[in-house]
């Protein structure tokens, strides 16, 4: 049994001083009480560690390669996507695994204890299936196991190149699944997860309304059977226009009118919503999965955060393209975008909770829901998904309670203050660094050399 002592901890009872956490052999929090004399790992501040609710790990290797302007007058999500498809032609299974290990390590060092991996890279170049249809899913699982990160694997159903059911072309072919292929892929992926740590889980991810038809959506819902169901929704204006022309309704409007949306649905991005759509989606119980750094990088737009949270909507955050992995910068980017749009300060704060506290609480709660994971809380029986923060620095010196979270978010120094991360009791980050950092980085940089 492992023990952690903290000078401050954010528990279900609020902020508690001089606390001791006992972690059982099963990776769950066994006991919480006053700090006692004896051998225990010491931290200044102990927080529940959130799940990263949306990631495409392979895209990490593209970071920094898509910032020059192409032949178009303006670059956009769509020109970035063409470059991504070209990049895909190069990746082997070994390279996919090495990239994923680097990404998952960076997530741990940023304070995430687990990840919901939106996994749509299924086949070899030109769409040739591997002998094992879940070959690349196994590589994702192997990378997560090596890092010690919690994993919710989300096999992605991807049938078409658009609402007109045009066939997949180029790099898209590596994503493609018929309905029968997807059922087989999901079955094999489920076996992979069953062989992993007991905290791992699985969900279902129909890619988007552009890539899956109504029959495919029904199949995904049937396969999910109460598991998390994730889908991209209303990310780009061109996507909204295409869906409206083909289906007669905007994306958010269509899913709310045609799918049994409840708190098992997780819609990613939602940066293109009307006020009515925002209110309806918030009231549906679905979680909006936000990736503010990627959404900024791709020019997606700004999520209606003030209205969504005011309507009691649930949110979580993810690193999506993994161009920059930072929990605290995701929260800051989200909050600052609201300030810039509405020309007001601290507009996501409430009379009861500061900006940092409200966003952090939302991220840990929404992330746990999206990952289907009993985490996001320091309470007995929850997975010991925890992060430790050092106060002995110019960022946090002498601060207590919610001002700790505000300072980590506003100053953007969360990574430099983070000392420890536990994932289901696995102590994977110590003194700010992952326990297998040097070897993982070495293998990753070798892959980058091969891709250049």
C-alpha positions in Angstrom: 0.0 0.0 0.0 1.3 3.4 -1.0 0.8 6.5 1.1 0.8 10.2 0.1 0.9 13.2 2.4 -0.1 16.7 1.2 0.0 20.1 2.8 -3.1 20.9 0.8 -5.5 18.7 -1.2 -8.6 19.3 -3.2 -11.0 16.6 -2.1 -14.7 16.0 -2.3 -15.0 17.9 0.9 -13.1 20.9 -0.6 -9.6 22.0 0.3 -8.2 20.1 3.2 -4.8 20.7 5.0 -2.3 18.1 6.2 -3.9 15.1 4.7 -2.8 11.5 4.1 -4.0 9.3 1.2 -3.7 5.5 1.3 -3.7 3.8 -2.1 -4.7 0.1 -2.2 -3.0 -2.6 -4.2 -5.9 -2.4 -6.7 -4.9 1.2 -7.6 -7.9 2.8 -5.8 -8.0 5.3 -2.9 -8.4 3.2 0.2 -8.4 5.8 2.9 -8.3 9.5 3.5 -7.3 11.0 6.8 -5.1 13.4 8.8 -1.4 13.1 8.1 0.4 10.7 10.5 4.0 10.2 11.4 5.6 7.5 9.2 6.8 6.8 5.7 4.8 8.5 3.0 5.5 10.4 -0.2 5.3 14.1 0.4 3.7 16.7 -1.9 2.8 20.4 -1.3 -0.5 20.3 -3.2 -2.5 17.2 -4.2 -5.1 17.4 -7.0 -7.3 14.9 -8.8 -5.7 14.3 -12.1 -8.0 14.7 -15.2 -8.4 12.4 -18.2 -7.4 13.8 -21.6 -10.7 13.3 -23.3 -9.6 13.6 -27.0 -6.3 12.7 -28.7 -5.0 11.6 -32.1 -1.6 10.5 -30.9 0.0 10.1 -34.4 -0.5 13.8 -35.2 2.2 14.7 -32.6 4.9 14.0 -35.1 3.5 16.7 -37.4 3.8 19.5 -34.9 5.8 22.3 -36.4 5.6 20.9 -40.0 2.4 22.7 -41.1 3.1 26.3 -40.2 4.3 27.6 -43.6 1.6 28.9 -46.0 0.7 26.6 -48.9 -0.4 27.6 -52.4 -3.8 28.6 -51.2 -4.5 32.3 -50.5 -5.3 31.4 -46.9 -4.5 28.2 -44.9 -7.2 26.5 -43.0 -8.3 23.3 -41.3 -8.8 21.8 -44.8 -5.3 22.6 -46.1 -3.9 21.3 -42.9 -5.9 18.1 -43.3 -4.4 17.6 -46.8 -0.9 17.8 -45.3 -1.9 15.3 -42.6 -3.1 12.8 -45.2 0.3 13.1 -47.0 2.1 12.6 -43.8 0.2 9.5 -43.0 1.6 7.6 -46.0 4.9 7.2 -44.2 3.9 5.8 -40.8 4.7 2.1 -39.9 3.3 0.3 -36.9 6.6 0.6 -35.0 6.6 4.4 -35.7 3.0 4.7 -34.6 3.8 3.0 -31.3 6.9 5.2 -30.7 5.0 8.4 -31.4 2.1 7.3 -29.1 4.6 6.5 -26.3 6.1 10.0 -26.6 2.6 11.6 -26.6 1.4 9.6 -23.6 4.5 10.5 -21.7 4.0 14.2 -22.4 0.4 13.9 -21.2 1.6 12.4 -18.0 4.2 15.1 -17.5 1.4 17.7 -18.1 -0.8 16.3 -15.4 -3.1 14.0 -17.3 -3.5 10.5 -15.7 -5.4 8.9 -18.6 -6.4 9.4 -22.2 -9.4 8.7 -24.4 -7.6 7.9 -27.6 -9.8 8.7 -30.7 -8.1 6.0 -32.7 -8.8 6.1 -36.5 -5.5 5.1 -38.0 -6.4 1.4 -38.7 -4.8 0.2 -41.8 -1.5 0.3 -43.8 -0.7 2.7 -46.6 -3.3 2.9 -49.3 -5.8 1.3 -46.9 -4.4 -2.2 -47.0 -5.6 -3.9 -43.8 -3.1 -5.6 -41.6 -3.4 -9.3 -41.0 -4.5 -8.4 -37.5 -7.3 -5.8 -38.1 -6.5 -4.3 -34.7 -2.7 -4.1 -35.3 -2.5 -0.4 -34.7 -4.9 -0.5 -31.7 -2.5 -3.0 -30.2 0.3 -0.5 -30.7 -1.6 2.2 -29.0 -2.3 -0.1 -26.0 1.4 -1.1 -25.9 2.4 2.6 -25.7 0.0 3.3 -23.0 1.1 0.3 -21.0 4.8 1.3 -21.3 4.0 4.8 -20.1 1.6 3.6 -17.4 -1.1 5.9 -18.5 -4.8 5.0 -18.1 -6.4 4.3 -21.5 -9.9 4.5 -22.9 -9.6 3.2 -26.4 -12.1 4.7 -28.9 -12.0 2.7 -32.2 -13.3 5.1 -34.9 -15.8 4.2 -37.5 -15.0 6.0 -40.7 -16.9 5.0 -43.9 -17.1 8.0 -46.3 -15.3 11.0 -47.5 -18.3 13.3 -47.1 -22.0 13.5 -46.6 -22.5 12.5 -50.3 -20.9 9.1 -49.5 -17.9 9.7 -51.8 -15.2 7.1 -51.4 -12.1 7.7 -49.3 -9.0 8.8 -51.1 -5.3 9.2 -50.4 -4.4 9.1 -46.7 -8.0 8.7 -45.7 -7.9 5.1 -46.9 -5.9 4.2 -43.8 -9.0 5.2 -41.7 -11.7 3.4 -43.7 -14.0 0.7 -42.3 -17.0 -0.9 -43.7 -19.7 -1.7 -41.2 -18.6 -5.3 -40.9 -15.0 -4.3 -40.6 -15.8 -1.9 -37.8 -17.7 -4.5 -35.9 -14.7 -6.8 -36.2 -12.3 -4.1 -35.2 -14.3 -3.1 -32.2 -14.5 -6.8 -31.1 -10.7 -7.2 -31.3 -10.1 -3.9 -29.6 -12.3 -5.0 -26.8 -10.1 -8.1 -26.3 -7.0 -5.9 -26.2 -8.4 -3.7 -23.5 -9.5 -6.8 -21.5 -5.9 -7.9 -21.4 -4.7 -4.6 -20.1 -4.8 -3.1 -16.6 -8.1 -3.2 -14.8 -8.6 0.6 -15.0 -8.5 0.6 -18.9 -11.8 0.9 -20.8 -13.2 1.1 -24.3 -15.8 3.2 -26.1 -17.1 3.7 -29.6 -16.4 6.6 -32.0 -18.4 7.2 -35.2 -16.1 9.8 -36.6 -18.6 12.5 -37.7 -21.8 13.1 -39.6 -19.6 13.5 -42.7 -17.9 10.1 -42.4 -20.7 7.8 -41.1 -24.3 7.5 -42.3 -27.4 7.0 -40.2 -27.2 3.2 -40.4 -23.6 3.4 -39.2 -24.6 5.7 -36.3 -27.2 3.2 -35.2 -24.6 0.4 -35.4 -22.3 2.5 -33.2 -25.0 3.1 -30.6 -25.8 -0.6 -30.5 -22.1 -1.5 -30.0 -21.7 1.1 -27.3 -24.4 -0.4 -25.0 -23.8 2.3 -22.4 -20.1 2.7 -23.1 -18.9 6.2 -24.0 -19.8 7.3 -27.5 -17.6 10.0 -28.9 -18.0 12.0 -32.2 -16.6 15.1 -33.9 -19.4 17.6 -34.2 -19.7 21.1 -35.7 -16.0 22.0 -35.8 -15.9 23.9 -39.1 -18.2 26.3 -41.0 -17.8 24.2 -44.2 -18.7 21.1 -42.2 -21.9 22.8 -41.0 -22.8 23.8 -44.5 -22.2 20.4 -45.9 -24.3 18.6 -43.2 -27.1 21.1 -43.6 -27.2 20.7 -47.3 -27.2 16.9 -47.1 -29.3 16.3 -44.0 -31.5 19.3 -43.9 -30.3 20.5 -40.5 -27.2 21.8 -38.9 -25.0 19.1 -37.1 -26.0 19.9 -33.5 -29.6 20.3 -34.4 -29.6 17.0 -36.4 -28.0 14.8 -33.6 -30.4 16.2 -31.0 -33.4 15.5 -33.2 -32.3 12.1 -34.5 -30.1 10.4 -31.8 -30.9 9.3 -28.2 -28.5 11.9 -26.8 -27.8 11.6 -23.1 -24.8 11.7 -20.8 -23.1 8.8 -22.5 -22.5 11.0 -25.6 -19.4 13.1 -26.0 -19.3 15.6 -28.8 -15.9 17.0 -29.7 -15.3 20.7 -30.6 -18.8 22.1 -31.1 -17.2 25.4 -32.1 -20.0 26.2 -34.6 -23.2 26.4 -32.6 -26.1 28.9 -32.5 -27.4 30.1 -29.2 -30.4 27.7 -29.4 -28.1 24.8 -30.2 -25.8 25.7 -27.4 -28.6 25.7 -24.9 -30.2 22.4 -26.1 -26.9 20.6 -26.1 -26.1 21.7 -22.6 -29.5 20.5 -21.4 -29.1 17.1 -23.1 -26.6 15.9 -20.6 -23.9 15.3 -23.3 -20.4 16.4 -22.5 -18.7 18.9 -24.9 -15.1 17.8 -25.4 -13.0 20.9 -26.0 -9.5 21.1 -27.4 -8.8 24.9 -27.3 -5.1 24.7 -28.3 -5.8 22.6 -31.4 -9.0 24.6 -32.2 -6.9 27.8 -32.1 -4.1 26.2 -34.2 -6.6 25.2 -36.9 -8.7 28.3 -36.8 -11.9 26.4 -35.8 -13.6 29.1 -33.9 -14.6 29.8 -30.3 -16.8 27.5 -28.2 -19.9 29.2 -26.6 -18.5 28.5 -23.1 -20.2 31.2 -21.1 -23.7 30.2 -22.4 -23.0 26.5 -22.3 -21.8 26.5 -18.6 -24.6 28.9 -17.6 -27.0 26.3 -18.9 -25.4 23.7 -16.7 -23.6 22.0 -19.6 -20.7 19.6 -18.9 -17.3 20.1 -20.5 -13.9 18.4 -20.5 -10.6 19.1 -22.3 -8.3 17.2 -24.6 -5.1 17.7 -26.6 -6.5 16.5 -30.0 -3.6 17.1 -32.5 -1.1 17.2 -29.6 0.7 20.2 -31.2 1.2 21.4 -27.6 0.3 19.3 -24.6 -0.5 21.4 -21.5 -3.5 20.9 -19.3 -3.2 24.4 -17.8 -2.8 26.1 -21.2 -5.9 24.3 -22.5 -7.9 25.8 -19.7 -6.3 29.3 -20.1 -6.9 29.2 -23.9 -10.5 28.3 -23.4 -11.1 31.0 -20.8 -9.2 33.8 -22.6 -11.1 33.1 -25.8 -14.3 33.9 -24.0 -12.8 37.2 -22.7 -11.6 38.2 -26.1 -15.0 37.5 -27.7 -17.1 39.1 -25.0 -14.6 41.8 -24.0 -15.0 41.0 -20.3 -12.7 39.5 -17.6 -13.1 36.3 -15.5 -16.5 35.6 -17.1 -16.4 31.9 -16.4 -16.0 32.5 -12.6 -19.0 32.2 -10.3 -19.8 33.8 -6.9 -18.7 30.5 -5.4 -15.7 29.5 -7.4 -12.8 31.3 -9.1 -12.0 30.9 -12.8 -9.3 28.3 -12.3 -11.4 26.3 -9.8 -14.5 26.3 -12.0 -12.6 25.2 -15.1 -10.5 22.6 -13.2 -13.5 21.1 -11.6 -15.2 20.9 -15.0 -12.2 19.3 -16.6 -11.7 16.6 -14.1 -15.5 15.8 -13.9 -16.0 15.9 -17.7 -12.8 14.0 -18.5 -13.7 11.2 -16.1 -17.2 10.9 -17.6 -15.8 10.9 -21.2 -13.3 8.2 -20.3 -15.9 6.1 -18.5 -13.5 6.2 -15.6 -14.2 6.3 -11.9 -11.7 9.2 -11.4 -11.5 12.9 -11.2 -12.1 13.0 -7.4 -10.1 12.5 -4.3 -12.5 10.2 -2.6 -12.4 6.7 -1.2 -13.1 4.1 -3.9 -12.0 6.3 -6.9 -9.0 5.4 -9.0 -5.9 7.0 -7.5 -5.5 9.4 -10.4 -3.6 12.2 -8.7 -1.1 15.0 -9.4 1.3 16.6 -7.1 2.3 20.3 -7.3 5.3 22.0 -5.8 4.8 25.4 -4.0 8.4 26.3 -3.6 8.7 28.5 -6.7 7.9 32.0 -7.9 4.5 30.9 -9.3 2.8 29.5 -6.3 4.8 30.6 -3.2 2.4 31.0 -0.2 -0.8 30.6 -2.2 -3.6 28.4 -0.9 -6.9 27.0 -2.1 -8.4 28.2 -5.4 -5.7 30.8 -6.0 -3.4 27.8 -6.6 -5.5 26.8 -9.5 -5.9 30.3 -10.8 -2.1 30.9 -10.7 -1.4 27.6 -12.5 -3.8 28.5 -15.3 -3.2 32.2 -15.7 0.6 32.0 -15.4 0.7 29.0 -17.6 3.4 27.4 -15.5 1.6 24.2 -14.5 4.2 21.9 -16.1 7.1 23.5 -14.2 5.3 23.2 -10.9 4.1 19.7 -11.3 6.1 17.1 -9.4 4.2 13.8 -9.4 1.5 12.0 -11.3 -0.2 8.7 -10.3 -2.5 6.8 -12.7 -4.6 4.2 -10.9 -1.9 4.2 -8.3 1.0 3.8 -10.7 3.6 6.5 -9.8 4.6 7.4 -13.4 5.9 11.0 -12.9 8.5 11.8 -10.2 10.2 15.2 -9.7 8.4 16.4 -12.8 9.7 13.8 -15.2 8.3 10.5 -16.5 10.2 7.5 -15.0 11.2 6.2 -18.5 11.6 9.6 -20.2 15.1 9.2 -21.7 14.4 6.0 -23.6 11.0 7.1 -24.8 12.4 10.4 -26.1 15.3 8.6 -27.8 13.0 6.3 -29.7 10.7 9.2 -30.7 13.5 11.4 -32.0 14.8 8.4 -34.0 11.3 8.2 -35.7 11.3 11.9 -36.5 14.6 11.4 -38.2 13.2 8.6 -40.3 10.1 10.7 -41.3 12.2 13.8 -42.4 
